[in-house]
Amino acid sequence: MPAYLISRLFMAAWVIFGVTSLVFFLIHWVPGDPVEVMLGESASAVDREALRHALGLDRPLLEQWLSFLSGVVTLDLNVSLYHRQPVIDLLNARYMATLELALIAFVIAVAIAIPMGIIAAARQGTAWDHTAMGFSLLGVSIPNFWLGPLLVLVFSLGLGWFPVSGREGAASVVLPAITLGASLAAILSRMVRSSLLEVLGEDFIRSARARGLSNRQVLIRHALRNAWLPVLTLLGMQVGALLGGAVITETIFNWPGLGSLLIESIQRRDYPVVQGCVLLISLSYVLINLLTDLLYARVDPRIRLEHS
Amino acid sequence: MRGGWPTWVLLLWALVALTASWLPLHPEQMALEAILQGPTAGNWLGSDDLGRPVFDRLLSGASTSFQVAALVVSLSLLFGTLVGAVAAYVGGFWERVLVMIIDIFMAFPGILLAIALAGVLGPGIDNLVLALTLVGWVGFARLARAQVLSVKRHEHVVAAQALGTRAPRIILHHLLPLIVAPLVVEATFGVAAVVIAESGLSFLGLGVQPPDASWGSMIRDGVRYLLVAPHLVLAPGCALFLVVLSVNLLGDRLRDWLDVRNVRRPLVQGAGT
């Protein structure tokens, strides 16, 4: 186990290093001067130089990169060019909103997808199966930036059940969470179905049936226990994808999370905040994947043995 | 393999995209008296908030999404396949470097990277294509590498090596034909992913810039008038949904037909998620 853990931790650190460095160099490589954005075109050359020096932008690129990396380690992510606040405070204020949204979307998706996938597999080829897989295909094909406005049109403007946007009260999270969770539900239900079908074709299932167990017993005691492993891996990756999808969903619903902060900061060319958002989202994503992998290795000893 | 309606939808999409510049369209022509007008007999899909005809903009948006999808998928396919196949064939140091790069990209939500890249590069179709290709090639490289690894010890390859055939010829003539099927399936799903990603980035204001039309930016502009003019959101959304659904259906059929297993949905698929 320790060898596996160490190799996974090394991998996680490598990914975060790679992604943040990529964004750092791109930002400094492309044209566009943050000083100009902050001061406007009419500022004098002396003022510009002063600000450039104050922000450390006149130092060599390599030095700036190293100081950025050491800032990542010490959680000192510089100051927002627009808000004039430490980036870490801004991220802190927005992170909980994104976590809340992603978590509720996840719960909704799992609650829909797992029963749907099980029913589709247990009744393969019937109308149940076709309906479930039809819904799944719809879910994969509807982009969330269209689903969101459609839900608003029907449930907020039409029926008046939920607020159009913002984050006030429990009702306000419902539509964003459904919008964000829909495609996860679609992908997950397909995965549950195909994984379960694969297990149901195995010999030990036939033996269980031959021993006279009922369909329900075979499904619950034998098939599901073996089918959920591949589902778990996919789940880890998809929960991370929720964080990416949250960027668009938060923009649609004016949800005050990391995603909307990222888009605002891109529009304002507030690069320290852009970097901070990318860093925090990738950190969360990598952590979730790491936890899934470790959980997977715990329940399936073959994984550990392969690596040690 | 029978085509069915998805094929017709996609053919129509391609036809509109390729002929859009010759059609008598006026996607940028404003008419003050028609602002937010609903569908009428002469103006099938009504007009938008600047009085521009939604139908003309829809066709113009079809052309945008088709061009971006075609460019991004072919560039990613070419570059990714080349890098993945060569790395797997040559092996050693360069293969390890490629695997490390692939690991970074696979361990990160593609759409987020595309958003960050498009945001940093600045808006516009060229930068959009660049950002999506930078994210998109990795999936093809990963697949091509895995496929070449599985076939590079085949007897006909070893025989070609023994005859002194040079590496580029072996890769092109002896390896690539064997790995085409999964790449084609991946490319098909890639089209759906890029169409959603292009619209998504344009929805965020990071893609196609006004006055050019994109389905994504049409949806964004229409959201403000959801109550008074829902057709502004419904029309581009339906078009987008139909195209993506058709591509996904076609991809599923191709996968069954070519009997390809284990093709993962590409990176930028996260656009819809």
Chai-1 contact restraints between the chains, C-beta under 6 A:
chainA,res_idxA,chainB,res_idxB,connection_type,confidence,min_distance_angstrom,max_distance_angstrom,comment,restraint_id
A,V15,B,I104,contact,1.0,0.0,6.0,A-B,restraint_1
A,V15,B,A107,contact,1.0,0.0,6.0,A-B,restraint_2
A,G18,B,I104,contact,1.0,0.0,6.0,A-B,restraint_3
A,V19,B,F108,contact,1.0,0.0,6.0,A-B,restraint_4
A,V23,B,A116,contact,1.0,0.0,6.0,A-B,restraint_5
A,L26,B,V120,contact,1.0,0.0,6.0,A-B,restraint_6
A,I27,B,V120,contact,1.0,0.0,6.0,A-B,restraint_7
A,V30,B,V120,contact,1.0,0.0,6.0,A-B,restraint_8
A,V30,B,L121,contact,1.0,0.0,6.0,A-B,restraint_9
A,S141,B,F241,contact,1.0,0.0,6.0,A-B,restraint_10
A,S141,B,V244,contact,1.0,0.0,6.0,A-B,restraint_11
A,S141,B,L245,contact,1.0,0.0,6.0,A-B,restraint_12
A,S141,B,N248,contact,1.0,0.0,6.0,A-B,restraint_13
A,I142,B,F241,contact,1.0,0.0,6.0,A-B,restraint_14
A,P143,B,I196,contact,1.0,0.0,6.0,A-B,restraint_15
A,P143,B,G272,contact,1.0,0.0,6.0,A-B,restraint_16
A,F145,B,G200,contact,1.0,0.0,6.0,A-B,restraint_17
A,F145,B,F203,contact,1.0,0.0,6.0,A-B,restraint_18
A,W146,B,G237,contact,1.0,0.0,6.0,A-B,restraint_19
A,P149,B,V223,contact,1.0,0.0,6.0,A-B,restraint_20
A,P149,B,V233,contact,1.0,0.0,6.0,A-B,restraint_21
A,L153,B,L226,contact,1.0,0.0,6.0,A-B,restraint_22
A,L153,B,P230,contact,1.0,0.0,6.0,A-B,restraint_23
A,L157,B,L227,contact,1.0,0.0,6.0,A-B,restraint_24
A,S183,B,G272,contact,1.0,0.0,6.0,A-B,restraint_25
A,S183,B,T273,contact,1.0,0.0,6.0,A-B,restraint_26
A,G240,B,P109,contact,1.0,0.0,6.0,A-B,restraint_27
A,A241,B,P109,contact,1.0,0.0,6.0,A-B,restraint_28
A,A241,B,G270,contact,1.0,0.0,6.0,A-B,restraint_29
A,A241,B,T273,contact,1.0,0.0,6.0,A-B,restraint_30
A,G244,B,P109,contact,1.0,0.0,6.0,A-B,restraint_31
A,G244,B,I111,contact,1.0,0.0,6.0,A-B,restraint_32
A,G244,B,L112,contact,1.0,0.0,6.0,A-B,restraint_33
A,G244,B,G270,contact,1.0,0.0,6.0,A-B,restraint_34
A,G245,B,T273,contact,1.0,0.0,6.0,A-B,restraint_35
A,V247,B,I115,contact,1.0,0.0,6.0,A-B,restraint_36
A,I248,B,G200,contact,1.0,0.0,6.0,A-B,restraint_37
A,I263,B,L204,contact,1.0,0.0,6.0,A-B,restraint_38
A,I266,B,G119,contact,1.0,0.0,6.0,A-B,restraint_39
A,V278,B,A116,contact,1.0,0.0,6.0,A-B,restraint_40
A,I281,B,L112,contact,1.0,0.0,6.0,A-B,restraint_41
A,S282,B,F108,contact,1.0,0.0,6.0,A-B,restraint_42
